[in-house]
Amino acid sequence: MRHQTAIGAAALSACLAVALSAPAIGATASSTPAKPDPRTLAAGSADRAVAAQPSTYKTAPEDKIVRLGVVSSLNGLQHVSYARTHAGLPVFGGDFVVTTNASGAVLSNSVSQTKTLDLDTTAKVSAAQAAKTSRARVSKVESASAPQLTVMAEGSGRLAYETVVTGVHKNTPTKLHVFVDAKSGKVVRTFDEVADAAPAADAAAADDRSFYHGTVDISTAATSMQDPARNGVRCGGQNGQTFTGTDNVWGNGSGTDLETACVDAMHAAQKEWDMLKEWLGRNGMNGSGGGFPMRVGLNQANAFWNGSYTNYGRNQAGTKQATGMDVVGHENGHAIFQTTPGGSSGGNGNEKGGLNESAGDIFGTLVEFYANEPANLDPPDYLVGEEIDLVGQGPIRNMYNPSALGDPNCYSSSIPRTEVHAAAGPQNHWFVLLAEGSGGNPSSPTCNNSTVTGIGIQKAGKIFMEGLNRKTTAWSHAAARVATVNAAKQLFPGSAAECNSVKAAWAAVTVPAQSGEPAC
C-alpha cells in the first residue's frame, strides 16, 4: 500500500526553513552592518530552489528533504548537500548538491536520481532473513548492524535492507554494506568501506629520520606522534595507540623500523593537509578542519582506508614500509572522497569504486607535486607507489598511460564490471591529460587520436576537487564530466580555456558530452 501523505512545496519550504542557520545578531545603529555569511545565503537560496522545483530534484509527495551542510570552496563557491527520506525510510542514492556563488545565486546542481520515487514500502522478507543473507557474504564476521529498511533510488525505487558486516574476507579486513531486496530476499548490491592500495619544513630544525624523504621535521607533540596543529592526525601501531617517546625526535631511517614508517606517514599527511589548504581551498582531510589516525605495521603487502583510519603494511620483500608519499596521499584521498557529498557508498557496479581509487591516485600525485622533492628522494611523477615496489614489479599504476600496466586507458561500458583499481585508469588518464596535455611531459596517448592542451596540475587539482564537492551517491564518469565542466566555468569565469580542456580531456578518454552539459 502506497503512503499518501503529501508534502507540498509550501510545506517543504517551511520544513527547510527550520534548518536554516540563525541570522547574525543585528548591528547597532552606530556600527557597520555585518556582511551576510555566504554559507547562510547559499543555504537559503538552495532551500528555496529545492522547494520551488520538485521536478528538478525528483521530489515525491512522500519525500522529506534534509539539508546536510554547506561546504565553502574556491572563488566563493558554496556547495549545499541534501539527503532525503521516502515514507519515513532513508533513501540510498537520493542525495543531491546545489552550488551557489558567494551572493547565494544558484549556479548548478548535481542530481543523480532519475525518477520520482513511487513504490510499495511493505517488506515481504524479514529483517532476520536479510541479516543471515548479509552475514554470509563475509567469511569471518566480527559484528553486523541491525538490518535497516531502506529505499534504493533505482528507477521508481527498490525496497531493501541495508546491513553493515564487519570482519575479514579472504584475509582482508572488510566493512561490507550489503543490500538485500526486501521483496525477493536476493542480494542486489554490496560495497566495502575498506579501500586498499593493492589490486586483489625548516631544514635547519629537521631531526626526524624518514626512509623515503631523508631527515625531515614533522609536527608532533613533545612526547607523542600526534600533530598539535592538524586535528586528528596521529600515528601508531596496530593496536591503535599513538607512538610515544621521551622526546620529539623520531625514527632511525630504516625501512623496517615502524617509528620511521610513522615519520614518513606523518610527513606525507602534513604535506597533504597543507596542499589541500593552499592549492585546493579545503580545510583538512574531512573539509571541516579534521584528519584521521594512521597505523603502521600491518603484516601485508598492502595499505588501506577502512572508513575511520588508514593502515600501512610493507612491500612483499619486507624491506620497506608502504608509507611512500603517494601511497599515504592515496589512502587519505579515500578519506577525502568519503567526506565529500555522496560519500564513498557504492553505485553503478564498480564504476564509483574505480573513481574512488582514481581519486586516491590523484590526491597522492598532487601531494608529490606540492612537496616537489628532488630526484634523489621522491620526485613528483604520475606513477603510483614506484618507490615502495609493493610486489616486486615497480609501480602499482601508471596514470599517464594506464595500459602500460594492464589497466584501461579509455572509458567503456565494461568499466562497471572492472576490478576497482583497474577501473581507476580512465579518470587517472583524464587528469594527466588535463594537467599536462597529450604532448606534455610525460607524453600521454589519447583514445580518439585528439590533441589536448594541458592547464597545469594546480588548476587541474582545483577543478577535480570542485567536482568532488558536487558528488552524489550514484557517481559515474558521465556525472564527473558534467561536474568538472561546471567547476571549470565557475572557477575560471573569465576564460574558456580551462573548460575546453576539461571537455577535451574527457572526450580523449571516451567520456562523451552529456545532456545538460553547459557550453564553455
KADA-V201676 format. One record per pair of residues at least 24 apart in sequence whose ideal C-beta (glycine too) atoms are under 10 Angstrom apart, sorted by sequence separation. I is the first residue (numbers start at 0). J is the second residue. If there is no record, write none. Layout:
# KADA-V201676
i:j
I:J
I:J
This chain:
# KADA-V201676
i:j
18:42
19:43
42:66
45:69
59:83
61:85
62:86
63:87
65:89
75:99
76:100
77:101
79:103
122:146
140:164
141:165
142:166
157:181
158:182
159:183
160:184
171:195
221:245
222:246
223:247
234:258
236:260
296:320
297:321
302:326
309:333
332:356
335:359
359:383
360:384
396:420
400:424
401:425
434:458
435:459
459:483
462:486
465:489
480:504
481:505
495:519
56:81
58:83
60:85
61:86
75:100
76:101
77:102
140:165
141:166
157:182
164:189
168:193
219:244
221:246
222:247
224:249
236:261
268:293
284:309
295:320
302:327
304:329
305:330
309:334
332:357
333:358
334:359
336:361
395:420
396:421
398:423
401:426
431:456
433:458
434:459
461:486
462:487
465:490
480:505
494:519
16:42
42:68
57:83
59:85
60:86
61:87
70:96
72:98
74:100
75:101
77:103
79:105
90:116
122:148
136:162
140:166
141:167
157:183
159:185
171:197
221:247
224:250
234:260
235:261
267:293
295:321
304:330
308:334
332:358
333:359
335:361
336:362
398:424
401:427
402:428
430:456
433:459
434:460
461:487
462:488
464:490
479:505
480:506
15:42
16:43
19:46
42:69
56:83
58:85
59:86
61:88
63:90
67:94
74:101
75:102
81:108
121:148
133:160
137:164
139:166
140:167
151:178
159:186
161:188
164:191
165:192
219:246
220:247
234:261
295:322
302:329
303:330
304:331
306:333
307:334
329:356
332:359
335:362
356:383
396:423
397:424
400:427
401:428
432:459
433:460
462:489
15:43
18:46
41:69
62:90
69:97
70:98
77:105
88:116
120:148
132:160
133:161
134:162
136:164
137:165
138:166
139:167
140:168
159:187
165:193
171:199
219:247
233:261
234:262
265:293
302:330
304:332
305:333
306:334
329:357
331:359
332:360
334:362
396:424
398:426
399:427
400:428
431:459
434:462
459:487
462:490
477:505
480:508
484:512
489:517
17:46
40:69
41:70
64:93
65:94
67:96
77:106
79:108
80:109
81:110
83:112
133:162
135:164
137:166
138:167
139:168
149:178
151:180
159:188
163:192
218:247
219:248
234:263
264:293
293:322
304:333
329:358
330:359
332:361
333:362
398:427
399:428
430:459
433:462
434:463
458:487
461:490
462:491
476:505
484:513
488:517
15:45
16:46
38:68
39:69
41:71
49:79
69:99
71:101
76:106
85:115
86:116
88:118
120:150
129:159
130:160
132:162
133:163
134:164
136:166
137:167
138:168
139:169
149:179
151:181
157:187
169:199
217:247
219:249
234:264
264:294
303:333
304:334
307:337
329:359
332:362
397:427
398:428
401:431
429:459
430:460
433:463
461:491
480:510
487:517
488:518
15:46
16:47
38:69
48:79
59:90
62:93
64:95
66:97
76:107
78:109
85:116
129:160
131:162
133:164
137:168
138:169
139:170
141:172
146:177
147:178
150:181
157:188
216:247
233:264
234:265
264:295
304:335
306:337
328:359
329:360
331:362
332:363
396:427
397:428
398:429
399:430
400:431
479:510
480:511
481:512
485:516
488:519
14:46
15:47
37:69
38:70
45:77
49:81
85:117
86:118
88:120
118:150
128:160
129:161
130:162
134:166
136:168
137:169
138:170
141:173
142:174
143:175
144:176
146:178
149:181
217:249
232:264
233:265
261:293
263:295
304:336
328:360
329:361
330:362
331:363
332:364
398:430
399:431
430:462
458:490
476:508
480:512
481:513
484:516
485:517
487:519
36:69
38:71
44:77
45:78
46:79
83:116
85:118
86:119
87:120
118:151
129:162
138:171
139:172
140:173
141:174
144:177
146:179
148:181
217:250
232:265
260:293
261:294
262:295
304:337
326:359
328:361
329:362
330:363
332:365
363:396
398:431
399:432
430:463
454:487
458:491
476:509
477:510
480:513
481:514
484:517
12:46
15:49
16:50
37:71
41:75
45:79
49:83
59:93
86:120
116:150
124:158
126:160
130:164
139:173
143:177
153:187
215:249
224:258
234:268
260:294
261:295
293:327
325:359
326:360
328:362
329:363
332:366
364:398
397:431
398:432
429:463
476:510
477:511
481:515
484:518
11:46
12:47
15:50
36:71
41:76
42:77
44:79
45:80
46:81
58:93
85:120
116:151
118:153
123:158
124:159
125:160
138:173
140:175
146:181
153:188
215:250
233:268
260:295
261:296
325:360
327:362
328:363
329:364
331:366
360:395
363:398
399:434
408:443
409:444
411:446
462:497
466:501
475:510
477:512
478:513
481:516
484:519
14:50
41:77
43:79
45:81
57:93
116:152
118:154
120:156
122:158
124:160
126:162
137:173
151:187
214:250
229:265
232:268
259:295
260:296
306:342
327:363
328:364
360:396
398:434
399:435
408:444
409:445
410:446
461:497
462:498
477:513
480:516
481:517
12:49
13:50
40:77
41:78
42:79
56:93
116:153
117:154
118:155
119:156
121:158
122:159
136:173
137:174
151:188
224:261
231:268
232:269
257:294
258:295
293:330
306:343
325:362
326:363
328:365
329:366
359:396
361:398
383:420
408:445
409:446
426:463
454:491
476:513
477:514
11:49
12:50
37:75
39:77
41:79
57:95
114:152
116:154
117:155
118:156
120:158
122:160
137:175
214:252
224:262
257:295
264:302
293:331
325:363
328:366
360:398
399:437
408:446
409:447
458:496
459:497
462:500
463:501
475:513
11:50
12:51
37:76
38:77
56:95
113:152
114:153
116:155
117:156
118:157
119:158
136:175
213:252
226:265
229:268
232:271
256:295
257:296
291:330
304:343
324:363
325:364
327:366
328:367
357:396
407:446
458:497
462:501
477:516
10:50
11:51
37:77
55:95
112:152
113:153
114:154
115:155
116:156
118:158
136:176
137:177
206:246
207:247
208:248
209:249
210:250
224:264
225:265
229:269
232:272
291:331
323:363
324:364
325:365
356:396
383:423
399:439
426:466
454:494
8:49
9:50
36:77
38:79
56:97
111:152
112:153
113:154
114:155
115:156
116:157
134:175
136:177
206:247
207:248
208:249
209:250
210:251
211:252
224:265
228:269
268:309
290:331
325:366
328:369
357:398
360:401
399:440
400:441
403:444
459:500
8:50
11:53
55:97
112:154
113:155
114:156
133:175
135:177
206:248
207:249
208:250
210:252
219:261
226:268
229:271
230:272
291:333
324:366
325:367
328:370
399:441
400:442
401:443
402:444
454:496
455:497
458:500
459:501
462:504
7:50
8:51
133:176
134:177
136:179
206:249
207:250
208:251
209:252
210:253
211:254
219:262
226:269
229:272
291:334
324:367
398:441
399:442
400:443
454:497
458:501
6:50
8:52
112:156
133:177
206:250
208:252
210:254
217:261
228:272
229:273
290:334
323:367
357:401
383:427
397:441
399:443
400:444
452:496
454:498
8:53
11:56
132:177
133:178
207:252
208:253
210:255
217:262
264:309
289:334
324:369
325:370
398:443
399:444
452:497
454:499
455:500
459:504
7:53
18:64
49:95
133:179
210:256
217:263
219:265
226:272
291:337
324:370
381:427
397:443
454:500
6:53
11:58
18:65
19:66
130:177
132:179
215:262
217:264
218:265
229:276
264:311
284:331
291:338
381:428
429:476
452:499
453:500
454:501
15:63
18:66
49:97
129:177
131:179
132:180
208:256
211:259
214:262
215:263
217:265
218:266
263:311
284:332
324:372
451:499
452:500
11:60
14:63
15:64
17:66
18:67
20:69
48:97
129:178
130:179
210:259
211:260
217:266
285:334
286:335
289:338
381:430
451:500
8:58
14:64
15:65
45:95
129:179
136:186
208:258
209:259
210:260
212:262
215:265
216:266
217:267
219:269
261:311
284:334
285:335
381:431
426:476
429:479
433:483
451:501
454:504
11:62
14:65
15:66
45:96
46:97
48:99
128:179
129:180
135:186
207:258
208:259
209:260
211:262
212:263
215:266
217:268
218:269
232:283
241:292
260:311
283:334
284:335
287:338
304:355
425:476
429:480
451:502
452:503
453:504
6:58
11:63
14:66
45:97
56:108
129:181
132:184
137:189
207:259
209:261
210:262
211:263
217:269
231:283
232:284
240:292
241:293
260:312
283:335
285:337
286:338
324:376
325:377
451:503
452:504
6:59
7:60
10:63
11:64
44:97
45:98
52:105
55:108
57:110
62:115
126:179
128:181
131:184
132:185
133:186
136:189
209:262
210:263
213:266
216:269
217:270
230:283
231:284
239:292
241:294
242:295
260:313
271:324
284:337
285:338
286:339
324:377
353:406
381:434
426:479
430:483
450:503
451:504
5:59
6:60
45:99
56:110
57:111
58:112
61:115
62:116
132:186
137:191
207:261
208:262
209:263
212:266
215:269
218:272
229:283
230:284
231:285
240:294
257:311
268:322
270:324
274:328
281:335
284:338
285:339
286:340
323:377
325:379
329:383
353:407
381:435
422:476
425:479
426:480
429:483
433:487
449:503
451:505
5:60
6:61
42:97
44:99
55:110
57:112
59:114
60:115
61:116
124:179
126:181
129:184
207:262
208:263
209:264
211:266
212:267
215:270
229:284
230:285
239:294
267:322
283:338
304:359
324:379
325:380
328:383
329:384
449:504
451:506
4:60
5:61
6:62
41:97
43:99
44:100
47:103
49:105
52:108
56:112
57:113
59:115
60:116
61:117
91:147
124:180
125:181
128:184
133:189
207:263
209:265
211:267
238:294
257:313
263:319
264:320
266:322
267:323
268:324
271:327
275:331
279:335
325:381
447:503
451:507
2:59
3:60
4:61
5:62
6:63
41:98
42:99
48:105
57:114
58:115
59:116
60:117
61:118
92:149
93:150
122:179
123:180
124:181
129:186
209:266
230:287
231:288
232:289
233:290
235:292
237:294
263:320
264:321
265:322
267:324
270:327
271:328
281:338
325:382
326:383
353:410
426:483
449:506
450:507
451:508
2:60
3:61
6:64
41:99
44:102
45:103
47:105
57:115
58:116
59:117
89:147
91:149
92:150
93:151
94:152
122:180
123:181
124:182
207:265
209:267
212:270
230:288
231:289
232:290
233:291
234:292
235:293
236:294
237:295
238:296
255:313
263:321
264:322
266:324
267:325
269:327
270:328
271:329
281:339
325:383
326:384
381:439
445:503
449:507
1:60
2:61
4:63
40:99
41:100
44:103
49:108
56:115
57:116
59:118
61:120
88:147
89:148
90:149
91:150
92:151
93:152
122:181
123:182
124:183
125:184
207:266
229:288
230:289
231:290
232:291
233:292
234:293
235:294
236:295
237:296
254:313
260:319
261:320
263:322
264:323
267:326
268:327
272:331
325:384
381:440
382:441
445:504
447:506
448:507
1:61
40:100
41:101
43:103
44:104
45:105
48:108
88:148
89:149
90:150
91:151
92:152
121:181
122:182
123:183
124:184
229:289
230:290
231:291
232:292
233:293
234:294
235:295
236:296
237:297
254:314
260:320
262:322
263:323
264:324
267:327
268:328
271:331
275:335
323:383
325:385
326:386
350:410
354:414
360:420
381:441
415:475
446:506
447:507
38:99
40:101
41:102
42:103
44:105
54:115
87:148
88:149
89:150
90:151
91:152
92:153
120:181
121:182
123:184
124:185
229:290
231:292
232:293
233:294
234:295
235:296
236:297
237:298
259:320
260:321
261:322
263:324
266:327
267:328
271:332
323:384
325:386
326:387
353:414
359:420
380:441
414:475
415:476
443:504
445:506
446:507
447:508
37:99
40:102
41:103
53:115
88:150
90:152
91:153
119:181
122:184
254:316
255:317
260:322
264:326
265:327
267:329
268:330
323:385
324:386
325:387
353:415
356:418
357:419
361:423
381:443
414:476
445:507
446:508
447:509
37:100
38:101
40:103
41:104
45:108
87:150
93:156
119:182
254:317
255:318
257:320
259:322
263:326
264:327
267:330
268:331
271:334
321:384
323:386
326:389
352:415
356:419
357:420
360:423
364:427
444:507
445:508
446:509
37:101
39:103
40:104
41:105
85:149
86:150
92:156
118:182
226:290
254:318
255:319
256:320
263:327
267:331
271:335
322:386
323:387
349:413
350:414
351:415
353:417
355:419
356:420
359:423
360:424
433:497
436:500
443:507
445:509
446:510
447:511
36:101
37:102
38:103
84:149
85:150
92:157
253:318
254:319
255:320
257:322
321:386
322:387
323:388
348:413
349:414
350:415
352:417
353:418
354:419
356:421
357:422
358:423
361:426
365:430
410:475
443:508
15:81
35:101
37:103
84:150
90:156
91:157
200:266
253:319
254:320
264:330
321:387
323:389
329:395
348:414
349:415
350:416
352:418
353:419
356:422
357:423
360:426
361:427
364:430
368:434
410:476
434:500
437:503
35:102
83:150
85:152
225:292
253:320
264:331
319:386
320:387
329:396
347:414
348:415
349:416
350:417
352:419
353:420
355:422
356:423
357:424
360:427
364:431
410:477
433:500
436:503
437:504
35:103
88:156
91:159
239:307
254:322
319:387
321:389
347:415
348:416
349:417
351:419
352:420
353:421
354:422
355:423
356:424
357:425
358:426
359:427
361:429
432:500
433:501
436:504
83:152
200:269
224:293
239:308
318:387
319:388
325:394
326:395
346:415
348:417
349:418
350:419
353:422
354:423
357:426
358:427
361:430
365:434
432:501
433:502
86:156
88:158
91:161
200:270
314:384
318:388
319:389
325:395
349:419
352:422
353:423
356:426
357:427
360:430
361:431
364:434
410:480
433:503
434:504
437:507
85:156
88:159
239:310
325:396
348:419
349:420
351:422
352:423
353:424
354:425
355:426
356:427
357:428
432:503
433:504
436:507
86:158
89:161
314:386
315:387
316:388
349:421
350:422
353:425
354:426
357:429
358:430
429:501
432:504
433:505
85:158
235:308
237:310
314:387
315:388
316:389
349:422
353:426
357:430
361:434
431:504
432:505
234:308
313:387
314:388
315:389
316:390
321:395
345:419
348:422
353:427
429:503
430:504
432:506
433:507
233:308
234:309
312:387
314:389
315:390
316:391
350:425
381:456
429:504
432:507
311:387
313:389
314:390
315:391
428:504
429:505
432:508
231:308
234:311
312:389
314:391
315:392
379:456
429:506
431:508
284:362
429:507
430:508
426:505
428:507
429:508
425:505
428:508
427:508
428:509
429:510
4:86
302:384
425:507
426:508
2:85
3:86
4:87
279:362
425:508
2:86
424:508
425:509
426:510
1:86
2:87
91:176
302:387
425:510
2:88
279:365
91:178
275:362
278:365
300:387
302:389
368:455
369:456
62:150
234:322
274:362
278:366
300:388
301:389
368:456
369:457
61:150
300:389
301:390
367:456
368:457
275:365
278:368
279:369
300:390
271:362
274:365
275:366
278:369
300:391
365:456
369:460
271:363
274:366
277:369
364:456
365:457
368:460
273:366
274:367
271:365
272:366
274:368
275:369
365:459
57:152
61:156
270:365
271:366
274:369
361:456
364:459
365:460
410:505
59:155
92:188
267:363
270:366
271:367
273:369
274:370
364:460
414:510
59:156
91:188
269:366
270:367
273:370
411:508
268:366
271:369
361:459
362:460
365:463
409:507
410:508
411:509
232:331
267:366
270:369
271:370
361:460
365:464
408:507
409:508
410:509
267:367
270:370
408:508
409:509
410:510
269:370
270:371
362:463
407:508
408:509
409:510
410:511
197:299
199:301
270:372
361:463
362:464
407:509
197:300
198:301
267:370
361:464
195:299
196:300
197:301
266:370
196:301
197:302
358:463
362:467
195:301
196:302
197:303
357:463
358:464
361:467
195:302
196:303
401:508
194:302
195:303
196:304
210:318
211:319
358:466
194:303
195:304
210:319
211:320
358:467
193:303
194:304
195:305
210:320
267:377
192:303
193:304
194:305
211:322
212:323
191:303
192:304
193:305
194:306
210:322
211:323
212:324
354:466
358:470
192:305
193:306
196:309
209:322
210:323
211:324
354:467
191:305
192:306
196:310
211:325
263:377
191:306
192:307
194:309
195:310
196:311
197:312
209:324
211:326
355:470
1:117
2:118
196:312
211:327
354:470
358:474
1:118
2:119
193:310
195:312
1:119
2:120
197:315
0:119
1:120
351:470
355:474
357:476
0:120
1:121
351:471
354:474
0:121
351:472
354:475
358:479
351:473
352:474
353:475
354:476
357:479
350:473
351:474
353:476
197:321
350:474
351:475
354:478
172:297
196:321
339:464
346:471
347:472
350:475
351:476
354:479
341:467
346:472
347:473
350:476
172:299
196:323
339:466
340:467
341:468
343:470
345:472
346:473
347:474
348:475
350:477
351:478
171:299
339:467
340:468
341:469
342:470
344:472
345:473
346:474
347:475
350:478
351:479
170:299
172:301
196:325
197:326
335:464
338:467
339:468
340:469
341:470
342:471
343:472
344:473
345:474
346:475
347:476
350:479
171:301
173:303
196:326
339:469
340:470
341:471
342:472
344:474
347:477
170:301
172:303
174:305
196:327
336:467
339:470
340:471
341:472
343:474
347:478
171:303
173:305
174:306
335:467
340:472
341:473
342:474
346:478
172:305
174:307
196:329
254:387
341:474
195:329
196:330
336:470
340:474
194:329
195:330
332:467
339:474
194:330
196:333
341:478
172:310
194:332
195:333
336:474
194:333
165:305
193:333
194:334
165:306
192:333
194:336
163:306
194:337
192:337
194:343
192:342
192:343
190:342
191:343
192:344
190:343
192:345
190:344
191:345
190:345
188:344
189:345
190:346
188:345
188:346
190:348
194:352
198:356
212:370
190:349
213:372
188:348
196:356
212:372
213:373
190:351
191:352
194:355
195:356
211:372
215:376
190:352
194:356
213:375
196:359
213:376
194:358
195:359
196:360
212:376
213:377
190:355
194:359
211:376
212:377
211:377
176:343
178:345
196:363
209:376
176:344
209:377
176:345
211:386
210:386
211:387
278:456
279:457
278:457
277:457
278:458
279:460
280:461
286:467
278:460
279:461
286:468
161:344
274:457
278:461
279:462
281:464
279:463
280:464
275:460
279:464
280:465
274:460
278:464
279:465
281:467
196:383
197:384
281:468
196:384
279:467
280:468
275:464
279:468
196:387
198:389
197:389
198:390
153:346
196:389
197:390
152:346
151:346
198:395
197:395
198:396
196:395
196:396
76:280
73:278
73:279
74:280
198:404
72:279
73:280
198:405
72:280
73:281
78:286
198:406
71:280
72:281
70:280
71:281
72:282
280:490
70:281
71:282
70:282
72:286
71:286
70:286
70:287
68:286
68:287
199:418
198:418
198:419
199:420
198:420
197:420
198:421
195:419
196:420
194:419
195:420
194:420
191:419
190:419
111:341
109:340
109:341
111:346
111:347
96:339
96:340
95:340
96:341
94:340
95:341
94:341
94:342
92:341
94:344
92:344
91:344
92:345
91:345
92:346
91:346
92:347
82:340
80:339
81:340
82:341
80:340
78:339
79:340
80:341
78:340
70:338
70:339
70:340
68:340
67:340
152:471
152:472
153:473
151:472
152:473
151:473
109:466
109:468
111:470
112:471
109:469
111:471
112:472
113:473
108:469
109:470
110:471
111:472
112:473
107:469
109:471
111:473
108:471
110:473
111:474
111:475
109:474
98:465
111:478
110:478
109:478
98:468
109:479
98:469
96:468
97:469
109:481
96:469
109:482
95:469
96:470
107:481
96:471
107:482
94:470
95:471
109:485
94:471
95:472
107:484
108:485
93:471
94:472
107:485
92:471
93:472
94:473
106:485
107:486
92:472
93:473
91:472
92:473
107:488
90:472
91:473
106:488
107:489
106:489
98:482
96:482
74:461
78:465
98:485
73:461
80:468
98:486
72:461
73:462
76:465
78:467
80:469
100:489
78:468
80:470
81:471
82:472
99:489
73:464
74:465
77:468
78:469
80:471
98:489
72:464
73:465
76:468
78:470
100:492
72:465
76:469
72:467
73:468
72:468
70:467
71:468
70:468
70:469
107:515
76:485
76:486
107:517
106:517
73:486
76:489
72:486
75:489
76:490
74:489
73:489
74:490
72:489
73:490
74:491
72:490
74:492
